Every structure is written in C-alpha cells, then in structure tokens.
Amino acid sequence: MDKLRIQGGVPLEGEAHVSGAKNAALPIMCAALLSVEPLRLAKVPQLMDVRTMAKLLRQMGVEVSPLAEGRLALRAARITDPTAGYDLVKTMRASVLVLGPLLARCGRARVSLPGGCAIGQRPVDQHVKGLQAMGATVTIEHGYMNAAAERLRGARIVMDMVTVTGTENLMMAAALAEGTTLIENAAREPEVLDLARCLVAMGARIEGAGSNVIRIEGVRSLRGAEHMIMPDRIETGTYLAAAAATGGRIRLLGAAPKTLDATLEKLREAGARIRVQDSTIELEAAGRPSAVSVRTAPYPGFATDMQAQFMALAAIAEGTAVITETIFENRFMHALELQRLGADIAIQGNSAVVRGVERLQGAAVMATDLRASAGLVIAGLLADGETIVDRIYHLDRGYEALEKKLSGLGARVARVS
C-alpha cells in the first residue's frame, strides 16, 4: 500500500494549475445516461473516483472512451443493465447519482444502498422521497433500492435538508420527466450549477440552478453535448491553506475564485495576502498565521471539505481556534492523528478547540478519509523531520497528481510503497 513521505519545514513557493472538480465530474458523467448521443467532457481529473464511475457506467453498457489527457467521451446509446452493484457503490457513494438518470431514461433502476461512511451517515431518503413525489415506486430489498416508473411526472419537491447529491439526482430525473418540477431548499453548490450547465447544453430546460429553488421543465429527449468541467474549489483551497500554513507564496492558475469566497475570507483573516485576477489566485504569507475559527455550513458557507485543512493550519497558528462541524457527525478523526504530530486539540461535541503550538513534530499518521488526508499532508509540510502518511488511496480519490504538484511548489514529498 502506498504512503507519502514528507520532509517538513519548507514554505511552498511557485505556480500550479488547478484540476477539474471531482464533485462536478462525477454527476456530469452520470448525465450521459440521459441521452443516446455522445457527451464529450474536457478537464476531467484523472482520479480513482473518476475511474470507478467509468467502470460502473461501462457495466451498464455505456461506451466510455478516454481521448486526449483530461478529455472523455461517453455514449449511452444502449443501456444493457440499469444496475449499480454494491461492489462499486461501497467504494464511492457518488455512485448513487445513477439512480435518477437511469429511472428517467429506462423506467427502472436497481441501485445498492451506499451504507455508512468514515465521516458519518449520509442517507438517501431525500433522493427516494423526491422520486416518489414524481410518481416512482421505490422499494428497498436485500440492500438495494428498486425504482420503477413508466414516465416520471413533474412535481413540487421540498427537501427536508440541503443535499448536493439529492439535488443533482432529482434535477437529472426531472430533465426527462413530463411537466414541470420545482426543487425547493435545493443545494446551491457550484457543482450543482455546473451540472445544470451541462444539462442545458444537452437540451434540458432548467432555471434557478445555484439558488435554493430550481425549476425544471421536462423534455422528451436530450442530445449530445460538449462540456468543460469547472475548476476544483476544494483542491484550490487545499493548496492555498498549505501555502498560508507554511508561510509560502504561490500562484494558482485556472481557478474559480468566485466559488471560494468563504475560504479566501478566512485565509485573509489568518493573515495571508491574497490577490485575485480573473482565474488566477496569488497568496503570500509571512510568519505564523493567526488563529481563525470556522463553522461549516452548506454553500455559500464554509465548506465541510475544507475543515481538516484549516485544523492543520490552526495547529501552528498564533492563538486559539474553534472549529465547529455542522454537516457530518463524525468528521474529527484526523484530530487524533494531528495530536500524534504534537497538535493541541480538544474535542467538545461537534467542536474542536485548537490551541496553536509553535512547532509540530514529524511522525507516522494514518488517513481516515479524503479531506482528512489533505489535512495530514499539510501538517506534514509544517512538521519538523519526517512524516509518513499511510492509506493515501483516500488522496488518490480526490487530488490529481498531489505529490507532483507539491514537489513543483518546493515541497519535499515522495510516494513510497
């Protein structure tokens, strides 16, 4: 099993390109199920989750053809098996995103329940409730959701809670439904908006994406299209947090600064100087950062996917930070690993009180989930001596060429088996 070996103590400095967003690419790949014509995608990140989604779609009969680097063509001319089995769904919860498009296109779908997750439960009841409102029959047997509908009908759906994948699933299903669908209390994340842009390019009629009320007027069929995946705002934020924590100076190209308001505000509060111009973000930091408290919230609030990275920054910041997690109930497991590096962290319910120390000490640590991994890498960049980060297959799910990009910014990091 691969690990990362990090020799800390070097400020990040240099230039890097931002990859396409994993959380936009996965639902957009599922959108290919809605049309018999090809969907051609650009800026697709080369990640484990993308490869897993491609494998799942191939099992259903979709032709998935890698073109040049970062480009992908998907064609669902014929769906042979509208099933998402447990073997793949258990490794990637985003697999549930095939439920809506399969039901809309084929009139039936069989999708494994995703089960639990290292960062807490993420139930699919909102997906099921919305599809039932659109006329689907959904039963749960032997760990699978079995859904059927002759043709989905437009409906008013009020989500009990904000859910990104739930909003995306229902938006894709509604694109081919009969009549008009209103999704209220919809997720506002930029990745939802990017999916809507792709669907509109395919001929869908969607208004309000990016707001909390989305209106979809169903059409009989969708056509093929070309679409470029949006930049990854979490990858962008991770490198910015790493540079701020190490007292570095970096320039990120091909970013989407308008999707990062909450992150940039907190980095400025920590003392970083940030300059934004078009799709370029420059950050410069000198000395120890100031402690900043964060509270996670659905977009446009502070992203839960940036919480671990800011905990690593707070570990060596001047002062005390309180980090409150409101999205997932079990997302502080990286705190115990940060303590192994010398961080002073006390967990109090859904909050972590982090008292900054001057130095962290290198040690062996173990990643528990994707973003926890990123937080541990940042901590390793800060620590004196050598840090070994184990179970980095989590990182490979969501960060394209992480060690290569970090090395390009001057970090002493290597992948070892």
N, C-alpha and C positions, 0 to 999 in steps of 0.2 A: 504494500500500500504506500502511495506517495506521501511525502511530507515536505514542508517548506523549512529550510534552514535560513535563519535571518541573523545577520550580524548588525546589531543596532547602533544608534548613535550618529547616524549620518542624515543631515537635513535633505529632504527631497528638493531637487532643483532640475528644471528643464521643461520639456514640452511633450505632450502626449495627445493622442487622438481618442475621442470618446467613441465607444462602440454603440451599436444599435441596442435598443432596450429589450431585454429578455421578456419583461412583463407586457410588452406590446407585441413582440414577435409571436408568442405562443397563441393568444387568441386570434391573431390575424391569420396564422397558419390554419386554424380551425375553420375560419371563414371560407376557405377553399372548398369545404364540403357543401356550400350553398349553391355552387354553380357547376355546370358541366364543362365550362370553358376554363382555360388556364389562368391561374393567379400568379403573377411574377413579382417577386419581392426583392428589394435591394436593402443593403445594410443589415443583413440578418447576422446576428452574432453567432460565432462558432462556439457553442456551449453544449454541455451534456444534456440540458433540458431540451434544447432545440433538436438534438439528435434523437432523444426519447420521443418527442412529439412526432418527428418524421417517421420513426418506426411504427408508432401507433396508427398514424394515418395510412401508412403502407399496408398494414394488416387489414384495413378496411377497404382496400382497393385503390387508394389514391396513388397516382404517379407522382413521386417526389424526386425532382432532378436538380442536384446542385449544378449551378452554372459556373461563372467565374467566382472568385473569392467574395463572400458576402452576398451572393445572389442565389435565389432559389425559385424554382418553378414548380407549382403544384397543380395537378389536374385531377378532378374527381368526376371524370366522365361517367364512371360506373362505380357505385358503392356496393361492394360484394358482401360485406358483413358489418352492419351498424352496431358493433360491439366494442367496448373498451374494457379489456380484461384487468383483473386485479394485479397481475404480474407487473404491468406498467403503471397503472394508476397509483399503486402503493409507493412507487419511487418518485412520482411527480403529481401533486394534487391538481395542477392545472389541466390534467387530462379530463377533468370533469367538464371542461369547456366544449367538448364534442357533443354534449347532451342536447343543447338547444338546436344547433345546426343539423344534427342527424335527424331529430324529430321533425323539424321543419321540412327537410328535403325528402326523407324516406318514409315518414309517417310512423316510425318506430325507432327505438334505441334501447340498448342494454348497456348500462354503464356501471362499473363497480363503484361501491361506496368507497371514498378515499380513506376513511378511518382517521385515527389520531395523527398527531404531528409533534415533533420535538418542541415546538413553540406553542403548543396548545391546540384546542379543538377549533376547527373551522367548519361548522356544519353547512350542509347543503339544503337545509329546509327552505330557504328563501328561493332557491332555484326551483324546487318542486312546487312550492306554493304559487309561484308566478306561472309556471307551465300549466298547472291545474286551472288557474284562472282563465287561461287561453284555450281551455277545452280538452287538455290532455288527461288521459288516465295514467296515473303513476302508482305502481305497486313496488314494494321492496321485498324481495325474496332471496334467501341464500346470499346476502351481502351485495346484491345487485339492485339498481334502480331499473325497472322495466317500464318504459314510457311508450304510449301509443296515442295517435290522433290522426283521424282521416285528413283533416287540414286544420291547423291551428287558427283560432279566431282572435281578432284584436280584443284587448281588454284593458281596463284601468287596474294597474298593479301598484299597490303601496307597500314598499319594502319596510319590514319591521326594523331592520337595521341596515346600515350602509355596507354593501358588499360589492367589491370590484368584480369578482368572477360571476356573481349572481347577476349584476347589471349587464355584463358582457354576454352571458349565456342567453338572457331574455331578449336582449337587443338583436342578437343574431336570429333567434327563433322568430321574433316579430317581423323581421325583414321579409319573410315569405308567408306571413300569416294573412288571413282575409280580414280586411278592415284596419282600423287604427288602434295602436297600443300606446298607452301612457304609462311610463315607469316613473313613479314618484318616490322621493327620497333616494334617488339614483346616486351612484358613486360619481364623483367629479374628477377622478384622477386623469391626468393627461393621457395615460394609456387607453382609457375608455374612449377619449376623443380621437386618438389615433386609429382605433378600430373603426369608429364611426366614419372617419375619413376614407378608409379603405372600402367599407361597405357602400358608401355613397359613390365611390369610383366604380363599383360593381353594379350600380343602378338602384341601390336602396334609397328610400326617402326617409331621411332622419333629420330631426330638428332638436336643438337643445342639448346635444352632447357636450359635456363639460359643465353643465348646470345640474341642479338636482331634480329637474323634470325633463325627461326625454320623450319625444313624440315620434313614433314610427308608423308610417303608412305602408302597409304591406303591399308587395308586388308579386306577380305570378312567378317570375324567374329573375335571376341575377346573371350578369355576363362576366366575362373575364376582365382583368384589370392589371395595372402595374402600380406598385406602391412602394415607397421608401419608409422603412421602419424609423421611428423617431429616436433621437439620442437617449441613452440610458441615464436618467437623472440620478439614480442611486449610485451607479458607478462614478459619475461625475462628483457627487457629494462625498464619496468614499476617498477619492484622491485628494479633494480639497481639504477634508478633515485630516488626512495623513500629513499633508504639507503644513497645515496650521499647527498640528501637534508637534512636528519635528522642527519647527522654526524654519521652514523652507520657502522656496519661491518657485511656483510652477505656472505653466500656461497650458490650458486645455482647449483643444480645437474641436469644432463640430459639436458643441454642446447646445443645450436648450435652456438658457438662463432663466427664462420666464417660468419654467416649471420648478425652479429651485428657490423661490422667494424665502420660505421659512428657513431653509438650510443656510443660505447666504446671510440672512439676518443674524442667525446665531453665531456664525463664524466671525462676522464683524464685531458682535458683542464680545467674542473671545479675544479680540484684539487684532485680527487679521485685516490687512488692507486688500480690498477686492476691487478689481476694475472689470467691467463688462462692456464688450463691444460686439454687437451682432451675435455670432455664435462662438465667440471666444471669451473665456474667463481667465483672468490672471489673479493669482493670490500671492501675497507676500506676508510673511510672519517673522517677527524677531523676538527672541526670548521666550519665556514661558507664557502660554496662553492664560487668559483669565478664566476662572470657572464660570460656566453658564448652565443654568438649569433648563431642562426641556420637558415637555409634556407631549406625548404622541397623540395624534388625532388624525381622522380621515382628511384627505386633501381638501383644502389648501393648508391644513395644519402641518405640524412637524411629522414627518414620515416615520412610522414604526421601523422601517427598514434602515433608518439612519441612527437608531437608538444605540446600538452596540458600538458604532464608530465614535459617537460622542462620549460614551462612557470611557473609552480608551483615552480620548483627549482629556476628559475631566480627571483621569487618574494622575496626570502630572501637571494639572493646571494649578494656578495660584488661587487658593480659596476652596470653598465647598460648593458642590453642585448637587441638586436633587433631580434625579431622572425618574419621571413617572410614566409608566406604561399602561395605556388605557385600551389597547387593541387586543393584545394576546395575554392570556393569564399566566404563561409560563415562559417568559422571554428574558429571564435574567440568568440563565445557566452560564453564560460567559463570565458573569461576575466572579464566580468561584475560580475560574481559570485565570482571570486578571489578578485575583488575590495571590495566586502562585507566583506572579511576577512582582509582587510587593505592593499592589494597589490596596488602598484603604477604603473598602466598600462595605456598607451595612445595608442589608435588605430589610425594608419595613413595608410589608404588604406588597402593593404594586408600585412601590417607590424604592429607589436605590439612592442612598446618601453617599456621595463620593467625596472624600477629603483628599485633595491633591497632595502628592508627595513629590519631592524634587527629582528622584530617580527611580526607575523600575529596574529590576534585575532579570536577566535572561534565564529562561527555564523551559522545560518541556511542557506544552499545553495541548489540549485536545479540543477541536472544534465540535460544536453540537448542532449547528445549523448554518445556513448560508451567510447571513449577516453577522452572526457571532464570529464566524471565521474571519471576516473582514476586520472586526474589532480587534481580534487577537493578532492579526498581521500588523495593524497599526501599533499596537502595544509592543510587538517585537521590534518594530522600527525604532521605538523610543528607548528600549531597554539596553542596559549595559551588558555586553557579552552576547552569547549566542542563545537564540530562542528557536525551538523546534515546534512547529505547528503540525499536529497529527490530524488525520481524517480530512485532508483538504479536498476530497471528492466533493464536499459541500461547495467549496470555492469554485470548482470547475462547473458547477451548475449555473453560476450566475456572473462570473467575471471572465472575460475573454483575455487570454494571454496575460494574466495578472503579473506573474514574476517577470515576464519580458518587459511589460510597461514600467514596472517598478525599477527594474535594472536600468532602463533608459532614463529614469529620473535620478539615478545615482545610488539607489538602494543596493545593499549587499544581500541579495536574496537568491536562493537556488532551490530547485526542486530536486529532492533525493528520494530514492526508493528504499 
